């Protein structure tokens, strides 16, 4: 864009330059001397005031430029301007007022008088360039001092208000480091110090403007917005910055981005309005000048496009063109940002005291006077204008009786920026004059001289100005020549007469703390909706905690679906992009918005399963105690004494321990219970099975001793040998348990592998090998006992206990064979329940199979509990 501007500058410069320098002898001058003479003049509207130092100014006083046709058969005529703008003339007069105020201030630039040369650019680059050329070269007819000493015609320029004009003019002024302070050019491209080294401005850059608009969007949560912008430097650069900031600052999205046509093509306008109407975005951001925007708003009204919240850039946020009753239904409630409004004391009086004169250099004042009072300064007096005759201007007409934008002090925005620009140049010059020789900033620590002042020296001090206006605003420039950004937030509200009034409802101040950049009085806002509340403008509603955002394919990031977090994951904030996994000992709540401690699962005494197993354990223990009491009471009876009553008592005691060890498997695992449960279980069962094994061996030994060839067998298996056998077999299990506890002791373990949402609190066996050894040893003894009992099952009835042992061992082996797969496949606490059930089942099997028949005889048929009865059965069989 800048390259195009340079080419355009070159063409305009080449075609419009009518200044040339010539050296020619002048009468009355010594030979060898020369002079520079103007060979032509630009027809420019301007205002002049002499002074020691001159400031230039460029203003848009006329709206329209008329360029005569070029026939190239005679000297081209100069263009002329039409349609006078009162507001812009007020801005030009504000510069004159500021210079007058500075000249009267004894503390600012004492003994130095500032003057000004102000020109009208007529909103055309060609005219603006002619005016800039006139400011740079001066307008004196002849210059005789050719030694290039003294100050240039102007030492700084206030203007140009247009971004495109400022880009073109500043590109040339920057080559000579002539300072240019614009009061209305906002294009962010002008912040490039390499291309525009001497450009400054008192209006914030579009970068700041865009950030201010984004602050408003962020305040109301409007993440889905449309963008309409003008096809010029102002709109294009601002639109680019808007796209970046919307996505970068608060993850917003632009639903559509439409450029307003330069030629106001109706078909393009209709298409843009259709896009605005059909879009789901309720908010429309418009960055454009009013000239581009007028056709669009006419079409909006024609199509009755309502229900949209408009956001206005500073170029049209206070424009009176749109403040009509016709546009109220569509533009009412518009929010916009406007240049900071200021107050300038004494300006109104200065404006009212303006008087025209006959100096041709001040023809701008005469144009203003003729426009204001509908008269003419023409020497021909009364003239016809096609509609009547215009009276002659006297110059004494009363400005106090007029009511136009010229005397309106309620909206001093651009004028206030002009005021600050003039004072910035004045403070730079003042700081320059305060330099002490030998302490200066230039080569050799020198200072600038006011008599040989160069523009680049002013740039140095202008970059460092720092002052406060009478209104209280701080003025300084950053490294890119931008002023501190501060905007007023405007709201378009209805007037009683149906028109629109612009009301200030807040401030955007970039210099404020991060949390106070935007200050907004929301109670004072007018919303043009049925709800009278701020609209919602989002592509997708916010995802609540417990969900995450999943972007819809092919759509911007603001368009998404809300997916619930997976089990074990949470999101505790709205619009989370991803869910966070809970720590190992935590699980997601049902709402998936926070982590809760996992439920700890173990076989407890409070749950039905635990209560049932505990009851069975206590019942079995009591049953053993009851049987033990019966046997103790009838210990001298044949049934009890048969087959070693001592082993019966030892078996009952071991079975009681088996029932009681079940209680170690129930309840929250602790180190001591984990270590003791398998030890108690293993030793108790070995004691039981070894007692049964010895009983079986006694049966076999007694049977053999009853025969002549085996009478010596019983002496080798007496009471001492029986006790010793039980002791040795049990001691071997004790040794296994001791080594197990010493090498890999069981310990409590929180297992999360079975169920992710729970912690299974269990006892880890420590060593599977030793646990298998413990069970294998019990199984070996049980198998041997079963084999011996099975072989002795056909002995005579008086030795028929072998049948009961066979049956009990069959139950025992069946239970523990089925235990292994059931234990492995059961998760969590149910594996413990399986082990407990196996202990109880095998214990009850041994108890019932061995002792139930004997208790039946002892309690229900005591007549059979005699030696004779037992011997009688044998005799009968014989």
C-alpha positions in Angstrom: 0.0 0.0 0.0 2.9 2.3 0.9 4.6 1.6 -2.5 1.4 2.5 -4.3 1.3 5.7 -2.3 4.9 6.5 -3.3 4.1 6.0 -6.9 1.0 8.2 -6.6 3.1 10.9 -4.8 5.6 10.9 -7.6 2.9 11.3 -10.3 1.2 14.1 -8.5 4.4 15.8 -7.7 5.6 15.6 -11.3 2.3 16.8 -12.8 1.4 19.5 -10.3 4.7 21.1 -9.4 4.8 24.6 -10.7 7.6 25.9 -8.6 11.1 26.2 -10.0 14.3 27.9 -9.0 16.2 30.1 -11.4 19.3 32.2 -10.9 19.3 35.4 -12.9 21.0 38.8 -12.6 18.8 41.2 -10.8 19.1 45.0 -11.3 20.8 46.6 -8.5 22.6 43.5 -7.4 26.3 42.8 -7.8 27.4 40.5 -10.5 27.5 36.9 -9.4 24.6 37.3 -7.0 21.2 35.7 -7.9 17.7 35.1 -6.7 15.0 32.5 -6.6 11.7 33.5 -8.1 8.3 31.8 -8.1 7.2 31.0 -11.6 3.7 30.2 -10.6 1.1 30.1 -7.8 -1.2 27.4 -6.5 -4.8 28.5 -6.0 -5.1 27.6 -2.3 -7.5 28.7 0.4 -5.6 29.7 3.4 -5.0 31.9 6.5 -1.7 33.5 7.4 -0.1 35.3 10.3 3.5 36.3 10.5 5.9 35.5 13.3 9.4 34.6 14.2 8.7 31.0 13.6 6.0 29.7 11.3 3.8 26.6 11.9 2.0 25.1 8.9 -1.5 23.6 9.0 -3.6 21.4 6.6 -7.4 21.2 7.1 -10.4 19.8 5.3 -12.3 23.1 5.0 -14.1 22.2 1.8 -15.7 18.9 0.9 -15.4 18.9 -2.9 -12.7 19.7 -5.4 -13.4 20.6 -9.0 -10.7 19.9 -11.5 -11.0 21.7 -14.9 -10.5 19.7 -18.0 -7.0 19.5 -19.4 -6.8 20.2 -23.1 -3.1 21.0 -23.1 -3.7 23.8 -25.6 -3.3 26.4 -22.9 -1.9 26.7 -19.4 -3.9 24.3 -17.1 -6.4 26.1 -14.8 -6.1 25.6 -11.1 -8.6 23.4 -9.3 -11.1 25.0 -7.0 -13.0 23.9 -3.9 -16.7 23.9 -3.0 -19.1 23.0 -0.1 -17.7 24.7 3.0 -17.4 22.7 6.2 -18.0 24.8 9.3 -16.7 22.1 11.8 -13.4 21.9 9.9 -13.0 25.6 9.8 -13.5 25.6 13.6 -10.5 23.3 13.8 -8.4 25.7 11.7 -9.4 28.6 13.9 -8.5 26.5 16.9 -5.0 26.4 15.7 -5.0 30.2 15.3 -6.4 30.5 18.8 -3.8 28.2 20.3 -0.9 30.2 18.6 -2.5 33.4 19.9 -2.7 31.9 23.4 0.9 30.8 23.3 2.1 34.2 22.1 0.3 35.8 25.1 1.8 33.3 27.6 5.0 34.8 29.1 6.1 31.4 30.4 6.0 29.6 27.1 8.4 30.7 24.3 9.0 34.1 25.8 10.4 36.7 23.3 9.4 34.5 20.4 6.3 35.0 18.3 4.7 32.1 16.5 3.0 32.6 13.2 1.0 30.3 11.0 0.3 29.4 7.4 -2.9 27.3 7.1 -4.3 25.7 3.9 -7.4 23.9 2.8 -6.8 20.4 1.3 -10.4 20.1 0.0 -10.3 16.4 0.9 -8.2 15.7 -2.2 -4.6 14.3 -2.2 -3.6 16.5 -5.2 -4.7 19.7 -3.4 -3.2 18.5 -0.1 0.1 17.9 -1.8 0.0 21.4 -3.4 -0.6 22.9 0.0 2.3 20.9 1.5 4.6 22.0 -1.3 3.6 25.6 -0.6 4.4 25.2 3.1 7.8 23.6 2.4 8.9 26.1 -0.3 7.3 29.3 1.0 5.2 31.8 -0.9 7.6 34.7 -1.2 7.8 36.0 -4.7 11.6 36.3 -4.7 14.4 35.1 -2.4 17.8 36.9 -2.6 19.6 35.1 0.2 20.9 31.9 -1.5 23.4 30.9 1.2 20.7 28.6 2.8 21.0 30.2 6.2 18.1 30.9 8.5 15.1 28.8 9.3 12.9 27.2 6.7 9.5 28.6 5.8 7.8 26.3 8.3 9.4 24.4 11.1 6.4 22.0 11.6 3.0 21.1 10.2 -0.2 20.4 12.0 -2.2 17.9 9.9 -3.2 16.3 7.6 -6.4 14.9 8.9 -6.7 12.1 6.4 -4.7 8.9 6.7 -4.1 8.5 3.0 -3.0 12.1 2.7 -0.7 11.8 5.8 0.9 8.7 4.3 1.7 10.5 1.1 2.8 13.8 2.5 4.8 12.4 5.5 6.7 10.1 3.2 8.2 13.2 1.6 8.4 15.3 4.7 10.2 12.5 6.4 13.0 12.7 3.9 13.8 16.2 5.2 12.8 15.3 8.8 10.1 18.0 8.8 7.8 17.3 11.8 4.2 16.6 11.0 1.6 16.3 13.8 -1.7 15.0 12.6 -4.8 15.5 14.7 -7.1 13.0 12.8 -5.0 10.4 10.8 -5.4 7.1 12.6 -4.0 4.5 10.2 -1.8 2.1 12.2 0.7 2.0 9.3 1.8 5.6 10.2 3.4 4.1 13.3 6.2 2.7 11.2 9.2 4.8 12.2 11.3 3.6 9.3 8.9 4.9 6.7 7.6 8.0 8.6 10.4 9.1 10.9 9.0 12.6 11.6 5.3 11.8 11.9 3.4 12.4 15.2 -0.3 12.5 16.1 -2.5 13.6 18.9 -5.2 11.1 18.0 -4.7 7.5 18.9 -3.7 5.0 16.3 -6.2 2.6 14.8 -4.4 -0.1 16.8 -5.6 1.6 20.0 -9.0 2.2 18.5 -9.4 -1.5 17.6 -8.3 -2.5 21.2 -10.9 -0.1 22.6 -13.6 -1.7 20.5 -12.4 -5.1 21.6 -12.6 -4.0 25.2 -16.3 -3.2 24.7 -16.9 -6.6 23.0 -15.1 -8.3 25.9 -17.1 -6.3 28.5 -20.4 -7.8 27.2 -19.1 -11.2 26.1 -19.8 -10.6 22.4 -17.5 -13.3 20.9 -19.4 -13.7 17.6 -19.4 -10.4 15.6 -19.6 -9.2 12.0 -17.1 -6.7 10.6 -17.8 -4.0 7.9 -15.0 -1.7 6.8 -14.2 0.9 4.2 -11.9 0.3 1.2 -9.2 2.7 2.2 -6.1 2.8 4.3 -8.1 3.6 7.4 -10.5 0.7 7.0 -8.1 -1.9 5.7 -5.4 -1.6 8.3 -8.0 -1.3 11.1 -9.8 -4.5 9.9 -6.5 -6.4 9.8 -5.7 -5.3 13.4 -9.3 -6.1 14.5 -9.0 -9.7 13.2 -5.8 -10.2 15.2 -7.0 -8.6 18.4 -10.4 -10.3 18.5 -8.8 -13.7 18.3 -5.8 -12.8 20.5 -7.4 -10.9 23.3 -10.4 -12.9 24.2 -10.8 -15.7 21.7 -13.6 -14.1 19.7 -14.5 -14.8 16.1 -15.5 -12.7 13.1 -18.6 -14.2 11.6 -18.1 -12.2 8.3 -15.8 -9.5 7.0 -17.2 -7.2 4.3 -15.5 -4.3 2.5 -17.7 -1.3 1.5 -17.2 -0.6 -2.2 -15.5 2.6 -3.3 -18.0 3.3 -6.0 -21.1 2.7 -3.8 -22.2 -0.1 -6.1 -25.8 -0.9 -5.2 -25.4 -4.6 -5.9 -22.5 -4.9 -3.5 -24.4 -2.8 -0.9 -27.4 -5.1 -1.2 -25.2 -8.2 -0.8 -23.5 -6.8 2.3 -26.9 -5.9 3.9 -28.1 -9.5 3.2 -25.1 -10.9 4.9 -25.7 -8.7 7.9 -29.4 -9.6 8.1 -29.0 -13.3 7.7 -26.0 -13.8 10.0 -26.5 -15.2 13.5 -24.1 -12.5 14.8 -26.1 -9.9 16.7 -23.2 -7.4 16.8 -21.9 -5.5 13.8 -18.6 -3.6 14.0 -18.3 -0.9 11.4 -14.9 0.8 10.8 -15.5 3.4 8.1 -15.8 7.0 7.3 -19.3 8.4 7.0 -19.0 8.8 3.2 -18.6 5.1 2.6 -21.3 4.3 5.2 -24.2 6.4 4.0 -25.4 4.1 1.2 -25.2 1.1 3.5 -27.4 2.7 6.2 -29.9 3.7 3.5 -30.2 0.1 2.4 -30.4 -1.1 6.1 -33.4 1.3 6.6 -34.9 0.2 3.2 -34.8 -3.5 4.2 -35.8 -2.9 7.8 -32.8 -4.7 9.2 -33.4 -4.5 13.0 -32.2 -6.6 16.0 -28.5 -5.7 15.4 -26.2 -4.0 17.8 -23.9 -1.6 15.9 -20.4 -0.7 17.1 -19.1 2.5 15.6 -15.5 3.5 15.0 -14.4 7.0 15.9 -14.8 8.2 12.3 -18.6 8.1 12.5 -19.5 7.6 16.2 -20.5 11.3 16.5 -21.4 12.0 12.9 -24.6 14.1 12.8 -25.5 12.6 9.4 -26.9 9.5 11.0 -28.7 11.1 14.0 -32.1 11.3 12.3 -35.5 9.9 13.3 -35.5 7.8 10.2 -32.5 5.8 11.4 -33.5 5.6 15.1 -35.2 2.1 14.8 -32.1 0.7 13.3 -29.2 2.6 14.8 -30.6 3.4 18.2 -28.5 2.0 21.0 -25.3 2.1 18.9 -22.1 1.9 20.9 -19.1 3.7 19.6 -15.8 5.2 20.5 -15.0 8.9 19.9 -12.0 11.0 20.2 -11.6 12.5 23.7 -13.8 15.5 24.1 -12.0 18.5 25.7 -12.7 22.0 26.8 -10.8 25.0 25.6 -11.3 28.1 27.6 -11.7 31.3 25.6 -12.1 29.5 22.3 -15.7 30.6 21.7 -14.9 34.3 22.4 -12.0 34.0 20.0 -14.2 32.5 17.3 -16.9 35.2 17.7 -14.3 38.0 17.3 -13.1 36.7 13.9 -13.3 39.4 11.2 -12.4 39.2 7.5 -9.8 41.4 5.8 -8.7 42.1 2.3 -5.4 40.2 2.4 -5.6 37.6 -0.4 -3.6 35.2 1.9 -6.6 35.0 4.2 -9.2 34.1 1.6 -10.3 31.2 3.7 -11.8 33.6 6.2 -13.7 35.4 3.4 -15.0 32.1 2.1 -16.2 31.3 5.6 -17.9 34.7 5.9 -19.7 34.4 2.6 -20.9 30.9 3.5 -22.0 31.9 7.0 -24.0 35.0 6.1 -24.9 34.3 2.5 -23.2 37.4 1.1 -20.2 38.1 -1.1 -17.1 40.3 -1.0 -17.2 40.6 -4.8 -16.3 44.1 -6.0 -19.3 43.9 -8.4 -21.7 44.1 -5.5 -25.0 42.4 -5.9 -24.8 39.1 -7.8 -27.2 36.5 -8.9 -26.7 32.9 -8.0 -29.5 31.4 -10.0 -31.9 31.6 -7.1 -31.7 35.2 -6.3 -29.2 37.9 -5.5 -26.5 37.8 -2.8 -25.9 40.9 -0.7 -22.5 42.4 -0.2 -20.6 41.4 2.9 -19.6 44.3 5.2 -17.3 42.3 7.5 -19.3 43.6 10.5 -22.0 40.9 10.6 -22.7 39.4 14.0 -21.3 35.9 14.5 -23.0 35.8 17.9 -26.4 35.5 16.3 -25.4 32.3 14.4 -25.9 28.7 15.5 -23.7 26.3 13.4 -21.0 23.8 14.0 -18.5 26.7 13.9 -19.6 28.0 17.3 -20.7 24.6 18.8 -18.5 24.0 21.9 -20.3 20.8 23.1 -18.2 18.4 21.0 -14.6 19.7 20.9 -12.9 16.5 19.8 -11.0 17.1 16.6 -10.5 20.7 17.6 -9.1 19.6 20.9 -6.6 17.4 19.1 -5.6 20.4 17.0 -5.1 22.4 20.2 -2.9 19.6 21.7 -0.9 19.4 18.4 0.0 23.1 18.4 1.0 23.0 22.1 3.1 19.9 21.5 5.1 21.8 18.8 5.3 24.9 21.1 6.6 22.9 24.1 9.2 21.2 21.8 10.4 24.7 20.7 10.3 25.9 24.3 12.5 23.0 25.4 14.8 23.7 22.5 15.3 27.3 23.7 16.1 26.1 27.2 19.2 24.1 26.1 22.4 25.1 27.8 25.4 25.4 25.6 27.8 22.5 26.2 25.0 20.3 27.5 23.1 20.0 24.3 21.9 16.8 22.6 23.6 17.4 19.2 27.1 16.9 17.9 29.7 18.2 20.4 27.0 18.6 23.0 25.8 21.7 21.0 22.4 23.3 21.2 20.1 24.4 18.3 19.9 28.0 17.5 16.5 29.6 17.1 18.0 31.7 14.2 19.3 28.7 12.3 16.7 26.2 13.4 16.3 23.0 11.4 13.2 20.8 11.4 15.1 17.7 12.4 16.2 19.4 15.6 12.5 20.1 16.4 11.8 16.4 15.9 14.3 15.5 18.6 12.5 17.6 21.2 9.0 16.8 19.9 9.7 13.1 20.6 10.3 14.1 24.3 7.5 16.5 25.0 5.6 15.9 28.2 3.0 18.4 29.4 -0.6 18.6 30.7 -3.3 20.6 29.0 -5.6 23.1 30.8 -8.3 20.4 30.6 -6.1 18.0 32.6 -5.1 15.6 29.8 -1.5 14.4 29.7 0.3 14.8 26.3 3.4 12.8 25.3 4.4 10.6 22.4 5.7 7.0 22.4 8.6 5.8 20.3 6.3 5.5 17.3 5.0 9.1 17.6 1.6 8.0 19.0 -0.1 9.9 21.7 -1.5 8.3 24.9 -4.8 6.6 23.8 -7.9 7.7 25.5 -11.5 7.5 24.0 -15.0 8.4 25.1 -17.5 5.6 24.8 -20.7 6.9 23.1 -24.2 5.6 23.2 -26.9 6.6 20.7 -30.1 7.4 22.6 -33.5 8.6 21.5 -34.5 12.3 21.8 -38.1 13.3 22.6 -38.5 14.6 19.1 -37.6 11.1 17.7 -34.1 12.0 16.6 -30.9 10.5 18.1 -28.6 12.1 20.6 -25.1 10.9 21.3 -24.5 10.4 25.0 -21.1 9.8 26.7 -21.3 6.6 28.9 -17.7 5.7 29.5 -14.0 6.1 28.9 -11.4 3.8 27.4 -8.0 4.8 28.8 -4.9 2.8 27.7 -2.8 4.4 30.4 -5.0 3.1 33.2 -4.4 -0.1 35.1 -5.2 -3.3 33.2 -8.5 -3.9 35.1 -9.7 -0.3 34.6 -8.9 0.3 30.9 -12.7 0.5 30.2 -14.9 2.4 32.5 -18.6 2.1 31.6 -21.8 3.3 33.2 -24.0 0.4 32.2 -27.0 1.9 33.9 -26.9 4.8 31.5 -26.9 2.6 28.4 -29.9 2.5 26.0 -30.5 -0.9 24.3 -32.6 -1.0 21.2 -34.1 -4.4 21.9 -37.4 -5.6 23.4 -35.7 -6.8 26.5 -33.9 -3.5 27.0 -30.9 -5.5 27.9 -27.6 -6.2 26.2 -28.0 -8.8 23.5 -26.2 -12.2 23.4 -23.9 -12.6 20.4 -22.2 -16.0 20.5 -21.9 -18.7 17.9 -22.2 -21.4 20.6 -23.3 -21.0 24.2 -20.7 -21.2 26.8 -19.8 -24.8 27.9 -20.5 -25.2 31.6 -18.0 -26.8 34.0 -17.9 -30.5 33.6 -17.7 -30.3 29.8 -15.1 -29.3 27.2 -15.2 -27.5 23.9 -15.0 -29.5 20.6 -14.7 -27.1 17.6 -17.0 -27.9 14.8 -15.2 -28.9 11.7 -14.8 -26.1 9.1 -16.1 -23.4 11.5 -14.2 -20.8 13.6 -13.1 -21.7 17.1 -16.2 -19.9 18.5 -18.5 -22.5 17.0 -18.2 -25.6 19.1 -20.1 -28.4 20.8 -19.9 -29.1 24.5 -18.8 -32.7 25.2 -19.0 -34.1 28.8 -15.6 -35.0 30.4 -14.7 -38.6 30.5 -14.9 -40.5 33.7 -12.1 -39.6 36.0 -11.6 -36.2 34.3 -13.0 -32.8 35.2 -13.2 -29.2 34.0 -13.9 -26.7 36.8 -14.3 -23.6 34.6 -16.6 -22.6 31.7 -15.4 -23.1 28.1 -12.6 -25.4 29.0 -10.7 -26.6 26.0 -9.7 -29.9 27.6 -10.6 -31.9 30.7 -8.0 -32.5 33.5 -7.5 -36.0 34.9 -8.0 -36.4 38.6 -5.1 -37.6 40.8 -4.8 -41.3 41.3 -6.7 -41.4 44.6 -9.5 -39.0 43.3 -12.4 -39.4 40.9 -14.7 -37.1 39.1 -17.9 -35.9 40.7 -21.2 -36.8 39.0 -21.2 -33.3 37.6 -17.6 -33.7 36.4 -16.7 -30.2 37.8 -14.5 -31.3 40.7 -12.5 -34.2 42.0 -13.7 -36.2 45.0 -11.8 -38.8 47.0 -12.4 -42.2 45.5 -14.7 -44.6 47.4 -12.5 -47.0 49.3 -13.9 -50.5 49.0 -13.1 -53.4 51.3 -15.1 -56.2 53.0 -16.5 -54.3 56.0 -18.5 -55.4 59.0 -21.3 -52.9 58.1 -22.3 -54.3 54.7 -24.6 -57.2 54.3 -21.9 -59.5 52.9 -19.6 -58.8 55.8 -22.4 -59.2 58.3 -23.3 -62.6 56.8 -19.8 -63.9 56.8 -19.2 -62.7 60.3 -22.3 -64.3 61.5 -21.3 -67.6 59.8 -17.9 -67.4 61.4 -19.3 -66.8 64.9 -21.9 -69.5 64.4 -19.2 -72.0 63.3 -17.0 -71.0 66.2 -19.9 -71.4 68.7 -20.8 -74.7 67.0 -17.2 -75.9 67.6 -17.4 -74.8 71.2 -20.7 -76.7 71.6 -19.3 -79.9 70.1 -16.2 -79.4 72.3 -18.4 -79.1 75.3 -20.4 -82.2 74.4 -17.2 -84.2 73.9 -15.7 -82.9 77.1 -18.8 -83.9 79.0 -18.9 -87.3 77.4 -15.1 -87.8 77.2 -15.3 -91.2 78.9 -17.8 -92.6 76.5 -16.7 -95.1 73.9 -17.7 -92.9 71.0 -15.4 -90.1 72.2 -12.6 -92.3 73.3 -12.6 -94.3 70.1 -9.7 -93.4 67.8 -7.8 -91.1 70.1 -10.1 -88.5 71.8 -7.0 -86.2 72.2 -6.9 -85.8 68.4 -10.6 -85.1 68.3 -10.2 -82.3 70.9 -7.2 -80.9 68.9 -9.2 -81.0 65.7 -12.1 -79.2 67.3 -9.8 -76.6 68.6 -8.1 -76.1 65.2 -11.5 -75.8 63.5 -12.5 -73.2 66.0 -9.3 -71.3 65.1 -10.3 -71.7 61.4 -13.7 -70.1 62.0 -12.1 -67.3 64.1 -9.4 -66.4 61.6 -12.2 -65.4 59.2 -12.6 -62.2 61.3 -9.1 -61.1 60.2 -10.3 -61.0 56.6 -13.2 -58.6 57.4 -12.7 -54.9 58.1 -10.2 -52.3 56.8 -6.9 -53.9 56.1 -4.0 -53.0 58.4 -0.5 -54.2 58.5 -1.0 -56.6 61.4 -4.2 -58.0 60.1 -2.7 -58.5 56.6 0.3 -60.3 58.1 -1.8 -62.4 60.6 -4.7 -63.4 58.4 -2.9 -65.8 56.1 -0.6 -67.0 58.8 -3.5 -67.9 61.1 -5.4 -69.4 58.2 -2.4 -71.5 57.1 -1.4 -72.8 60.5 -5.0 -73.5 61.6 -5.8 -75.5 58.5 -2.5 -77.4 58.7 -3.3 -78.2 62.3 -6.8 -79.5 61.3 -5.7 -81.5 58.3 -2.6 -82.9 60.1 -4.9 -84.0 62.9 -7.2 -85.7 60.4 -4.2 -87.3 58.7 -3.0 -88.7 62.0 -6.5 -89.9 62.8 -6.6 -91.7 59.5 -3.2 -93.3 60.1 -4.4 -94.4 63.6 -7.4 -96.1 62.0 -5.2 -98.0 59.6 -2.8 -98.9 62.4 -5.5 -100.2 64.7 -7.0 -102.3 61.9 -3.6 -103.9 61.2 -3.0 -104.5 64.9 -6.2 -106.5 65.1 -4.7 -109.1 62.8 -2.0 -111.5 64.0 0.5 -110.5 61.3 0.2 -106.7 62.2 0.0 -106.7 66.0 3.3 -104.8 66.2 2.0 -101.9 64.0 0.2 -100.1 66.8 3.2 -99.8 69.0 5.0 -97.8 66.3 2.1 -95.3 66.2 1.4 -94.6 69.8 0.2 -91.4 71.4 3.6 -89.8 71.5 4.1 -90.5 67.8 0.7 -89.0 67.0 1.5 -85.8 68.9 4.9 -85.6 67.3 3.6 -86.1 63.8 1.0 -83.3 64.2 3.7 -81.1 65.7 6.2 -81.7 62.9 3.6 -81.2 60.2 2.4 -77.9 61.8 5.9 -76.7 62.5 6.7 -77.0 58.8 3.8 -74.6 58.0 5.0 -72.3 60.7 8.4 -72.3 59.0 6.9 -71.4 55.6 4.9 -68.5 57.2 8.0 -67.2 59.0 10.1 -67.1 55.8 7.2 -65.5 54.0 6.8 -62.8 56.6 10.5 -62.2 56.6 11.1 -61.9 52.9 7.9 -60.5 51.4 5.4 -59.7 54.0 1.8 -59.1 53.1 0.8 -55.4 53.5 -2.2 -53.2 52.9 -2.5 -52.0 49.3 -4.8 -49.5 47.6 -5.6 -51.1 44.2 -7.1 -49.0 41.4 -6.8 -51.6 38.7 -10.0 -53.4 39.2 -12.4 -50.4 39.2 -11.2 -47.0 38.1 -13.7 -45.1 40.2 -12.9 -47.0 43.4 -9.9 -47.8 45.5 -9.9 -51.5 46.5 -8.2 -51.6 49.9 -6.8 -55.1 50.0 -3.9 -57.0 51.5 -1.3 -57.7 48.9 0.2 -61.1 49.4 3.7 -59.8 49.0 4.9 -63.0 47.4 2.7 -65.1 45.2 5.2 -67.9 45.5 5.1 -68.2 49.3 1.3 -67.9 49.2 1.1 -70.7 46.7 3.5 -72.8 48.8 1.3 -72.2 51.9 -1.9 -73.4 50.0 0.1 -76.2 48.2 1.3 -77.6 51.5 -2.3 -77.6 52.9 -3.5 -79.3 49.7 -0.7 -81.9 49.9 -1.7 -82.9 53.4 -5.4 -82.9 52.4 -4.7 -85.2 49.4 -2.7 -87.7 51.5 -5.4 -87.7 54.1 -8.1 -88.3 51.5 -6.0 -91.1 49.9 -5.5 -92.9 53.2 -9.1 -92.5 54.3 -10.3 -93.7 50.9 -8.2 -96.8 51.1 -9.5 -97.5 54.6 -13.2 -96.9 53.8 -14.1 -100.7 53.8 -12.8 -101.4 57.3 -15.2 -103.0 59.9 -17.9 -100.8 61.3 -16.1 -100.3 64.6 -13.5 -98.5 62.6 -15.9 -96.8 60.2 -14.6 -93.3 61.0 -12.5 -93.6 57.9 -15.6 -93.2 55.8 -16.4 -89.9 57.5 -12.9 -88.7 57.1 -13.1 -89.7 53.4 -16.3 -87.7 52.9 -14.8 -84.6 54.9 -11.7 -84.6 52.8 -13.7 -84.9 49.6 -15.6 -81.7 50.6 -12.4 -80.0 51.6 -10.6 -80.8 48.4 -13.7 -79.8 46.3 -13.9 -76.5 48.1 -10.3 -75.6 47.6 -10.1 -76.8 44.0 -12.9 -74.5 43.1 -11.4 -71.7 45.2 -8.5 -71.1 42.9 -10.3 -70.0 39.7 -13.0 -68.2 41.7 -10.4 -66.3 43.7 -8.4 -65.2 40.6 -11.5 -64.1 38.7 -13.2 -62.2 41.6 -12.4 -58.4 41.6 -11.8 -56.4 44.7 -13.4 -57.3 47.9 -15.1 -60.2 46.4 -11.9 -62.1 46.1 -11.6 -61.7 49.9 -15.2 -62.9 50.2 -14.4 -66.0 48.1 -11.4 -66.8 50.3 -13.6 -66.4 53.5 -16.3 -68.5 52.0 -13.8 -71.3 51.2 -12.5 -71.2 54.7 -16.0 -71.4 56.2 -17.2 -74.1 53.7 -14.3 -76.3 54.3 -14.4 -75.8 58.1 -18.1 -76.6 58.2 -17.5 -79.6 56.0 -14.9 -81.0 58.3 -17.0 -80.2 61.4 -20.2 -81.8 60.1 -18.7 -84.8 58.3 -16.5 -85.9 61.2 -18.4 -84.8 64.3 -22.1 -84.7 63.4 -22.5 -88.5 63.4 -20.8 -88.8 66.8 -22.9 -86.0 68.3 -26.0 -87.7 66.9 -25.2 -90.9 68.9 -24.1 -89.1 72.0 -27.1 -86.7 72.2 -29.9 -88.6 70.5 -29.0 -92.3 70.9 -27.0 -92.6 74.1 -27.9 -96.3 74.2 -25.6 -96.9 71.3 -22.8 -95.0 73.0 -21.6 -98.2 74.8 -18.8 -100.6 74.2 -21.2 -103.5 74.0 -23.3 -101.8 71.4 -20.2 -101.0 69.3 -18.9 -104.6 69.8 -22.3 -106.0 69.2 -22.4 -104.6 65.7 -19.2 -106.3 64.9 -20.4 -109.7 66.3 -23.6 -109.4 64.3 -21.7 -108.9 61.1 -19.6 -111.9 61.9 
